[in-house]
């Protein structure tokens, strides 16, 4: 048997795959999908087993589901940094991992929040973790008591996480007294049970000046306890995402958000009425990225989604509606003038459905365009009414005011709800009135799935517009609204 084993080993040595140098062969497991595949590789032959077991970095992920497996992985990983996920309260596994806290590079804790679980975990993980870069804590069940929250902050991992880069809490709350968070770049706080005060969050942010991403989900109290004049500067912030039942802006009022960052407010419509006007930031001075709004994209698909773009940053407000309410459209438009939109050059409105009413000056469209003196491009997509066309016609207001005097392009896609040419007549009257007052449009572009314009009307329109383009098509433009969260992201209109 010994001779046969030697013979097989020699034969394996001459196999083509074994001509690959061992240091290259050992990289193969980097492309595996599961731990089971790694273990299967060690069963191919003696040579492969020796090669893969000798590479300590392959055995650094501990899922802590099996006692024997965890023990073998700890042994084979030797002194390499560990990524540990503890999903169950196994005393034996905790005892195995506890002596290696100093090697932790990433730690995920998911457990039921019983008192004895918390205290035992804190007891075994009280040593410092100088290599820890990622920490996630998920608590399910009974909320953690106030006394245990303080233990998590003062004694868990020594209360000092100097190398931490990413921190995530899910259904977990601590009083956030951890010190030396100077390397933290990502903080995620999700459904934390008892709400964390604004002051506690601000105190924490002051200890983490390198934060680049902040994500907070359903964790705000009903009011702010921080002084109105307190403002924390986050010079490296790139993304701030807040999700609440209503778009609370309490935190925005206390953070200086630099140019280049994107702030997102996500909210739900779970009740009558529209919450946005009551929860706008009380001061826009802290939002350095939208000090001068250059473009606005607004979509009324399943709830208003708004994007305000500044010279180098964005503010997003995203609403998810459980029902479609006709008043959502006009109320969303009416709060836009609360922002500094006078220098906005581009405005896109999609799926606007609220009728203009008899008085154009009282319409939401009129109030929106009233202060947009630098607007150059207005794009309407899948809108159902003439509100914006009437608002642009100086003959439709008592003072003959010319709104948007610098407007050059009006782009219309799939204007719906019109079965005759009255829409074209209104468009013609608007273009004619503006031309007579010296604010002639350079371009009107239309794309519509059905014939709205007869050939006889085209020359009339071109008499009052520099260039009129019409396409009978069902193409709808796509635009950058909410990056990563919308099918309509990363695309621009084809109109040049």
C-alpha positions in Angstrom: 0.0 0.0 0.0 2.9 2.4 0.8 4.5 1.7 -2.6 1.2 2.3 -4.4 0.7 5.6 -2.6 4.2 6.7 -3.6 3.5 5.6 -7.2 0.2 7.6 -7.3 2.0 10.7 -5.9 4.7 10.5 -8.5 2.1 10.1 -11.3 0.2 13.2 -10.0 3.5 15.1 -10.0 3.6 14.8 -13.8 0.0 15.8 -14.3 -0.3 19.0 -16.5 -2.1 20.9 -13.7 0.8 20.3 -11.4 3.2 22.1 -13.7 1.6 25.3 -12.4 3.9 26.8 -9.7 2.6 26.3 -6.2 2.4 30.0 -5.5 0.1 30.4 -8.5 -1.9 27.3 -7.8 -2.6 28.5 -4.3 -4.5 31.5 -5.8 -7.2 29.3 -7.3 -9.4 29.3 -4.1 -9.7 33.1 -4.3 -12.4 32.5 -6.9 -14.4 29.9 -5.0 -18.0 30.5 -4.0 -18.3 28.6 -0.8 -16.1 27.1 2.0 -17.2 23.6 0.8 -15.4 24.2 -2.5 -12.2 25.2 -0.6 -12.4 22.0 1.4 -13.0 19.9 -1.7 -9.8 21.3 -3.2 -7.8 19.9 -0.2 -9.2 16.4 -1.0 -7.9 16.3 -4.6 -4.4 15.0 -3.8 -1.7 15.2 -1.1 0.2 17.9 -3.0 -2.8 20.2 -3.3 -3.7 19.6 0.3 -0.2 20.7 1.4 -0.3 23.8 -0.8 -3.7 25.0 0.2 -3.4 24.3 3.9 0.0 26.1 4.0 -1.7 29.3 2.8 -3.0 30.8 6.0 -5.1 33.6 4.5 -7.5 31.0 2.9 -8.7 29.9 6.4 -9.5 33.3 7.9 -13.3 33.4 7.5 -15.0 31.9 10.5 -18.8 31.4 10.2 -18.9 29.9 13.7 -21.6 27.4 12.8 -19.6 24.2 13.6 -17.3 23.7 16.5 -14.8 21.4 14.8 -14.7 23.5 11.6 -14.1 26.7 13.6 -11.2 25.0 15.5 -9.6 23.8 12.3 -9.8 27.2 10.6 -8.3 28.9 13.6 -5.4 26.5 13.6 -4.8 26.8 9.8 -5.1 30.6 9.8 -2.1 30.8 12.2 -1.6 34.5 12.8 -3.5 36.0 9.9 -6.3 38.6 10.5 -9.7 37.0 10.9 -13.2 37.7 9.6 -15.7 36.3 12.1 -19.5 36.0 11.9 -21.3 34.8 15.0 -24.9 34.0 14.4 -25.7 31.8 17.4 -24.8 31.9 21.0 -22.6 28.8 21.3 -20.5 29.0 24.5 -17.9 26.6 23.1 -17.4 28.7 19.9 -17.2 31.9 21.8 -14.5 30.4 24.0 -12.6 29.3 20.8 -12.7 32.8 19.2 -12.2 34.9 22.3 -8.4 34.4 22.6 -8.0 35.6 19.1 -9.8 39.0 19.4 -6.5 40.7 18.7 -6.5 39.2 15.2 -10.0 40.3 14.3 -10.2 42.2 11.0 -14.0 42.0 10.5 -16.7 41.0 13.1 -20.4 40.5 12.5 -22.6 39.7 15.5 -26.2 38.6 15.1 -28.0 37.4 18.2 -31.2 37.7 20.3 -30.9 40.5 22.7 -31.2 38.6 25.9 -29.4 39.9 28.9 -27.2 36.9 29.5 -26.2 36.8 25.8 -25.0 40.4 25.9 -23.1 40.1 29.2 -21.3 36.9 28.2 -20.4 38.4 24.8 -19.0 41.5 26.4 -17.1 39.4 28.9 -15.4 37.3 26.2 -14.8 40.2 23.8 -13.3 42.8 26.3 -9.8 42.7 24.8 -8.8 45.4 22.4 -8.9 44.7 18.6 -6.2 46.8 17.0 -6.7 45.3 13.6 -10.5 45.5 13.4 -11.7 47.4 10.3 -15.3 46.3 10.0 -17.9 45.8 12.8 -21.6 45.0 12.4 -24.0 44.3 15.2 -27.5 42.9 14.5 -29.9 42.4 17.5 -33.2 40.6 17.2 -35.8 40.2 19.9 -35.7 42.0 23.3 -34.2 45.5 23.1 -30.9 45.9 24.9 -31.3 47.6 28.3 -29.7 50.9 29.1 -27.1 49.3 31.5 -26.0 46.8 28.8 -25.8 49.6 26.2 -23.3 51.4 28.4 -21.3 48.2 28.8 -21.2 47.9 25.0 -19.6 51.3 24.8 -17.2 51.2 27.7 -15.9 47.6 27.9 -16.7 45.9 24.5 -13.5 45.5 22.6 -11.8 47.7 25.1 -14.0 50.7 24.0 -11.3 51.8 21.6 -11.5 50.9 17.9 -8.6 52.8 16.5 -8.5 50.9 13.1 -12.2 50.7 12.5 -13.3 51.8 9.0 -16.9 50.6 8.8 -19.5 50.4 11.6 -23.1 49.0 11.1 -25.9 48.7 13.6 -29.2 46.9 12.9 -31.9 47.0 15.6 -29.2 47.8 18.0 -28.6 50.8 20.1 -25.5 51.9 22.1 -24.8 55.2 23.7 -22.0 55.6 21.2 -19.2 56.6 23.7 -16.5 54.8 21.8 -13.4 56.8 21.5 -10.6 57.1 18.9 -12.9 56.7 15.8 -10.5 58.8 13.8 -10.3 56.3 10.9 -14.0 55.6 10.5 -15.3 56.2 7.0 -18.7 54.5 7.0 -21.5 54.5 9.6 -24.9 52.8 9.2 -27.6 52.9 11.8 -30.8 51.0 11.1 -34.0 50.7 13.1 -32.4 51.0 16.5 -35.4 50.5 18.7 -35.2 53.4 21.3 -34.2 56.4 19.3 -30.8 57.9 19.6 -30.7 61.6 20.3 -29.4 64.2 17.8 -26.8 65.3 20.4 -25.5 61.7 20.7 -25.1 61.4 16.9 -23.3 64.8 16.7 -21.0 63.8 19.5 -20.2 60.6 17.7 -19.6 62.4 14.4 -17.1 64.8 16.0 -15.0 61.8 16.9 -15.1 60.5 13.3 -13.9 63.4 11.1 -13.1 61.1 8.2 -16.6 59.9 7.7 -17.5 59.5 4.0 -20.8 57.7 4.1 -23.6 58.0 6.7 -26.8 55.9 6.4 -29.5 56.3 9.0 -32.8 54.3 8.8 -35.8 54.9 11.1 -33.6 56.0 14.0 -34.6 59.6 14.6 -36.5 61.0 17.7 -39.5 63.2 17.2 -37.5 66.4 17.9 -33.9 67.6 18.2 -32.3 68.2 21.6 -29.2 69.9 20.1 -28.8 73.7 20.2 -29.8 75.3 16.9 -26.4 77.0 16.5 -24.4 73.7 16.9 -23.0 72.6 13.5 -20.6 69.7 13.0 -18.3 69.8 10.0 -17.7 66.6 8.0 -15.2 67.7 5.3 -14.8 64.3 3.7 -18.5 63.4 3.5 -19.6 62.0 0.1 -23.0 60.4 0.9 -25.7 61.1 3.5 -28.8 58.9 3.4 -31.7 59.4 5.8 -34.8 57.2 5.7 -37.7 58.0 7.9 -41.5 57.9 7.9 -41.4 61.6 7.0 -38.4 63.4 5.6 -37.0 64.8 8.8 -34.2 67.2 8.3 -33.1 67.7 11.9 -29.7 66.2 11.3 -29.2 68.2 8.1 -29.6 71.4 10.2 -26.6 70.5 12.4 -24.2 69.1 9.7 -22.0 71.1 7.3 -22.2 69.1 4.1 -19.3 70.0 1.8 -19.5 70.6 -2.0 -19.3 67.3 -3.9 -21.4 65.3 -1.4 -24.9 63.8 -2.1 -27.6 64.0 0.6 -30.7 61.8 0.3 -33.9 62.0 2.2 -36.2 59.0 1.8 -39.7 58.9 3.2 -43.1 57.2 2.9 -46.6 58.4 2.4 -48.5 56.5 5.0 -51.1 59.1 5.8 -53.2 61.9 4.3 -51.3 65.0 3.5 -47.9 65.6 2.1 -45.1 65.9 4.7 -42.3 67.6 2.7 -43.2 71.3 3.3 -43.2 70.8 7.1 -39.8 69.1 7.2 -37.5 71.1 5.0 -34.1 72.1 6.4 -34.6 75.2 8.4 -31.2 76.5 7.1 -29.6 75.7 3.7 -26.3 77.3 4.7 -25.0 73.9 5.8 -25.7 72.3 2.4 -22.7 73.6 0.6 -23.3 71.3 -2.3 -26.6 73.0 -3.3 -25.8 76.6 -2.6 -26.4 77.3 -6.3 -28.8 74.8 -7.8 -28.1 74.3 -11.5 -30.5 71.5 -12.4 -33.7 69.9 -11.0 -35.2 66.5 -11.9 -38.6 65.7 -10.5 -40.6 62.5 -11.1 -44.1 61.7 -9.9 -44.2 58.0 -10.6 -45.0 56.2 -7.3 -44.4 59.2 -5.2 -42.3 62.4 -5.8 -38.6 61.8 -6.4 -36.6 65.0 -6.5 -33.0 65.7 -7.4 -31.4 69.1 -6.9 -28.0 69.3 -8.4 -25.4 71.9 -7.4 -22.0 72.7 -8.9 -20.5 69.5 -7.5 -23.1 67.7 -5.4 -26.7 66.6 -5.1 -29.7 66.6 -2.7 -32.2 63.8 -3.3 -35.7 63.6 -1.8 -37.4 60.3 -2.5 -40.9 59.4 -1.5 -42.7 56.0 -1.7 -46.4 56.3 -1.9 -48.9 53.5 -1.0 -51.5 55.3 -3.0 -51.5 58.0 -5.7 -53.0 61.3 -4.5 -53.5 64.1 -7.0 -52.4 66.8 -4.5 -48.9 65.3 -4.2 -47.9 66.8 -7.5 -48.8 70.4 -6.9 -47.6 70.4 -3.3 -44.2 69.1 -4.3 -43.9 71.9 -6.9 -45.0 74.5 -4.4 -42.1 73.8 -2.0 -39.4 74.1 -4.7 -39.2 77.9 -4.3 -38.1 77.4 -0.7 -34.8 76.4 -2.2 -32.4 78.8 -4.0 -33.5 78.0 -7.5 -33.2 81.4 -9.2 -29.9 80.3 -11.0 -31.3 76.9 -12.1 -30.6 76.3 -15.8 -32.3 72.9 -16.3 -35.7 71.6 -15.0 -37.2 68.2 -15.8 -40.7 67.3 -14.8 -42.1 63.8 -15.3 -45.6 62.5 -14.9 -47.1 65.8 -13.6 -50.9 65.3 -13.6 -52.5 68.0 -11.5 -54.7 70.4 -13.6 -53.8 74.1 -13.7 -57.2 75.4 -12.6 -58.8 78.6 -13.9 -56.3 81.0 -12.5 -52.8 80.4 -14.0 -51.1 82.7 -11.4 -52.3 80.4 -8.6 -51.1 77.2 -10.3 -48.2 75.3 -8.9 -46.5 75.4 -12.3 -46.6 79.2 -12.3 -45.3 79.5 -8.8 -42.5 77.1 -9.6 -41.3 79.0 -12.7 -41.8 82.5 -11.1 -38.3 82.7 -9.6 -36.4 80.7 -12.2 -34.9 83.6 -14.0 -31.9 81.7 -15.4 -33.8 78.6 -16.6 -32.6 77.7 -20.1 -34.0 74.1 -20.7 -37.5 72.9 -19.6 -38.3 69.2 -20.2 -41.8 67.7 -19.7 -42.1 63.9 -19.8 -45.5 62.1 -19.8 -47.3 65.1 -18.4 -51.1 65.2 -18.7 -51.9 68.9 -18.7 -51.0 72.4 -20.1 -50.0 74.0 -16.8 -46.4 74.7 -17.7 -47.3 75.8 -21.3 -49.9 78.3 -19.9 -47.5 79.5 -17.3 -44.9 80.4 -19.9 -47.4 82.4 -21.9 -47.3 86.1 -20.7 -50.9 86.5 -21.9 -52.1 84.1 -19.3 -51.3 86.3 -16.3 -52.7 89.7 -15.4 -49.4 91.5 -15.4 -48.2 90.0 -18.6 -45.1 88.8 -16.8 -42.5 86.9 -18.9 -41.5 83.9 -16.8 -38.0 82.4 -17.4 -36.8 85.2 -19.7 -33.6 83.2 -20.6 -35.5 80.0 -21.6 -34.1 78.6 -24.9 -35.3 75.0 -25.1 -38.7 73.4 -24.4 -38.7 69.6 -24.8 -41.9 67.7 -24.7 -42.3 63.9 -24.5 -45.5 62.0 -24.8 -47.9 64.7 -23.7 -50.9 62.6 -22.6 -54.6 63.2 -22.1 -55.0 65.4 -25.2 -57.1 64.0 -28.0 -57.2 67.1 -30.2 -55.0 69.9 -31.4 -55.9 72.4 -28.6 -52.6 71.6 -27.0 -50.8 72.6 -30.2 -52.8 75.8 -30.3 -51.8 76.7 -26.8 -48.2 75.9 -27.6 -48.4 78.1 -30.7 -49.9 81.0 -28.8 -47.2 80.8 -26.1 -44.4 80.8 -28.7 -46.0 83.7 -30.5 -46.5 85.8 -27.3 -42.9 85.2 -26.1 -41.5 86.1 -29.6 -43.5 89.4 -29.6 -41.9 90.3 -26.3 -38.3 89.6 -27.4 -37.9 86.2 -25.6 -38.1 83.9 -28.6 -37.5 80.2 -27.9 -34.6 78.8 -29.9 -35.9 75.2 -29.9 -39.2 73.3 -29.3 -38.8 69.6 -29.5 -41.7 67.1 -29.4 -41.8 63.4 -29.3 -45.3 61.8 -29.2 -46.7 58.4 -29.9 -49.6 59.7 -32.0 -50.1 62.5 -34.6 -50.8 65.7 -32.7 -49.6 68.2 -35.2 -50.9 68.6 -38.7 -48.4 69.6 -41.3 -50.2 72.9 -41.7 -49.3 73.9 -38.1 -45.5 73.2 -38.4 -44.7 76.4 -40.5 -46.7 78.5 -38.0 -44.7 77.2 -35.1 -41.4 77.7 -37.0 -42.3 81.4 -37.5 -42.0 82.0 -33.8 -39.3 79.5 -32.8 -35.8 79.2 -34.0 -36.1 75.5 -34.6 -39.0 73.2 -34.2 -38.5 69.4 -34.2 -41.3 66.8 -34.2 -41.0 63.0 -34.0 -43.9 60.6 -33.9 -42.5 58.0 -31.6 -42.9 56.5 -28.1 -39.4 57.1 -27.0 -39.1 58.4 -23.4 -35.9 60.0 -22.3 -34.1 58.7 -19.3 -32.2 60.9 -16.9 -30.1 60.8 -13.8 -32.6 60.9 -10.9 -31.6 58.6 -8.0 -28.2 56.9 -8.8 -28.4 53.2 -8.1 -32.0 53.2 -7.0 -33.8 54.0 -10.2 -34.1 52.5 -13.7 -34.0 56.0 -15.0 -30.4 56.8 -13.9 -27.4 57.6 -15.9 -29.2 58.6 -19.1 -29.6 61.9 -20.7 -32.1 63.2 -23.3 -31.1 62.8 -27.0 -31.9 66.5 -27.6 -28.7 68.5 -28.2 
